[in-house]
Amino acid sequence: METKEPKKDEVHYWHDQIMPKFLSVSTLLVVVEDSAIREIFQNMFNIDSSDKFDFSIPRATPIVIEFNKSLNPVKSYYILN
């Protein structure tokens, strides 16, 4: 049985497949399971892996991330009722 390295796979997919789509659209909906989004956020927001347990993302809560023209995140917020 093949094992994968989640951090490497999800972060590479994010950079190679998802981020380029932001260059051609203004809004993009991405649905990701919770362990993958943690790895992507750690990479995107430069969060040290030792801080992983202090970093929480609510489940089933949409988050908006705004990027600048260089595709760096500039603002993020949750959409709550």
N, C-alpha and C positions, 0 to 999 in steps of 0.2 A: 504494500500500500504506500502510495506516494504521500509525503508530508510536504506542506508548503510553509513558507515563511510569510505570515499574514502581513507584517509591516512592509516588507519589500514588495509583495505582489500588489496590495491595495494602493500604496503610495505611487508605485510606477504606473499603474493603470490610471490613477487620478491625473498624473502629470502628462501621460502619453495620449490618453483618450478623452478625458473630460475637459481639462483646462483649455485645449485648443478650440473646443466648441464655443467657449466664451468670446473668442475673437470674432465670431460671426453672428452671435445673437446677444440680445440685451438681458434676457431672462432664461434661466435654465433650471429645470427641476431635476434634482438628483436624489434618489432614494438609496440609502445605505444602511446596512445593519450596524448595530452599535459598536462592536469591536473594531470594525473597519473604520468607522468615522473617528474613533479615538486616535487611531494611527495616522489618519489623514490630517486631523486637527493638530496633532503633535508636530507633524512635519510643517504644516502650513503656518502655524503660529509660533514655531520655534520653541515648543514646550519640551523641556528636558525630560527624558524618560523616567528619571528619579522622582519627578513631580506627578507622575501618572495617577497616583491615588488621590491627589488633591484636585484633580481635573475631572469634573463631572459634567455629563451631558444628559439632560432629561430625556427619557424615552418617549417616543411618539409625539414629540413637540417639534414642529417645523422651525428651522433656523434660517435666517436670511444672512448671507455673507455678501458684502459689497466689495468689489475689486476695483483697483485703479487700472489705468490703461496698460500697465506692466503686469497685470494679473496678480498683484500683491493684495492680500486682504487689507481693507482699510476700516471696515466696520462690520460688526456682527450683532445680531439680536434675535431673540426668539419671538415667534408669533403665538401669542396666548389669547385665549378667549377674553 
